[in-house]
Amino acid sequence: MTPNAAILAIRIRSEMEEIARVVERTLRLLNKAIDSQDEDYYDGVALNLHSFYTAIERILEDIAREVDRAVPTGPEWHRDLLTQMSAAFPGTRPRVLERTSRNCLNEYRGLRHVIRKVYTFNLKPSRLQELVTMLPGCHTSLVADLNRFCDFLETLDESHNS
């Protein structure tokens, strides 16, 4: 593990602040799409949902690289990363994600794939609305999980520096 786990915790907490802004923006864009009946707003909704997932995925990759020293590879690496982060590594780290967070992230992982492979005008507004409706709860769950993990990293760093 990195000699200064607190640096990783700082990076995670900083990224979480940006993710909170993405969540707020996504909710606003969905409201604009619904209020105006302008489907073009759904492109922004989709982009922000994609940003939400990829930002979380970057955090999880950092943890896999710096703490676990093992980043999944292969065609299913996105799914494998979520599985890895929902498992504890005895003697190394506690689980990063609880089941609730892993399950909701899996929904956004699926959207990530669709957004990268399909034109945005083929996205279903009803599915985007469903994902946005889930977003505040998923975000709250992730914040709790990642704050708990950052607390672990900071404790680890304190004991390492004592």
MODAKA-V149848 format. One record per backbone hydrogen bond with DSSP energy under -1.0 kcal/mol. CO is the residue of the C=O (numbers start at 1). NH is the residue of the N-H. If there is no record, write none. Layout:
BEGIN
co:CO nh:NH
co:CO nh:NH
END
This chain:
BEGIN
co:4 nh:7
co:5 nh:9
co:6 nh:10
co:7 nh:11
co:8 nh:12
co:9 nh:13
co:10 nh:14
co:11 nh:15
co:12 nh:16
co:13 nh:17
co:14 nh:18
co:15 nh:19
co:16 nh:20
co:17 nh:21
co:18 nh:22
co:19 nh:23
co:20 nh:24
co:21 nh:25
co:22 nh:26
co:23 nh:27
co:24 nh:28
co:25 nh:29
co:26 nh:30
co:27 nh:31
co:28 nh:32
co:29 nh:33
co:30 nh:34
co:31 nh:35
co:32 nh:36
co:33 nh:37
co:38 nh:41
co:39 nh:42
co:40 nh:43
co:41 nh:45
co:42 nh:46
co:43 nh:47
co:44 nh:48
co:45 nh:49
co:46 nh:50
co:47 nh:51
co:48 nh:52
co:49 nh:53
co:50 nh:54
co:51 nh:55
co:52 nh:56
co:53 nh:57
co:54 nh:58
co:55 nh:59
co:56 nh:60
co:57 nh:61
co:58 nh:62
co:59 nh:63
co:60 nh:64
co:61 nh:65
co:62 nh:66
co:63 nh:67
co:63 nh:68
co:64 nh:70
co:74 nh:77
co:76 nh:80
co:77 nh:81
co:78 nh:82
co:79 nh:83
co:80 nh:84
co:81 nh:85
co:84 nh:87
co:85 nh:96
co:85 nh:97
co:89 nh:92
co:89 nh:93
co:93 nh:89
co:98 nh:102
co:99 nh:103
co:100 nh:104
co:101 nh:105
co:102 nh:106
co:103 nh:107
co:104 nh:108
co:105 nh:109
co:106 nh:110
co:107 nh:111
co:108 nh:112
co:109 nh:113
co:110 nh:114
co:111 nh:115
co:112 nh:116
co:113 nh:117
co:114 nh:118
co:119 nh:122
co:120 nh:123
co:124 nh:128
co:125 nh:129
co:126 nh:130
co:127 nh:131
co:128 nh:132
co:129 nh:133
co:130 nh:134
co:131 nh:135
co:134 nh:138
co:135 nh:139
co:136 nh:140
co:137 nh:141
co:138 nh:142
co:139 nh:143
co:140 nh:144
co:141 nh:145
co:142 nh:146
co:143 nh:147
co:144 nh:148
co:145 nh:149
co:146 nh:150
co:147 nh:151
co:148 nh:152
co:149 nh:153
co:150 nh:154
co:151 nh:155
co:152 nh:156
co:153 nh:157
co:154 nh:158
co:155 nh:159
co:156 nh:160
co:157 nh:161
END
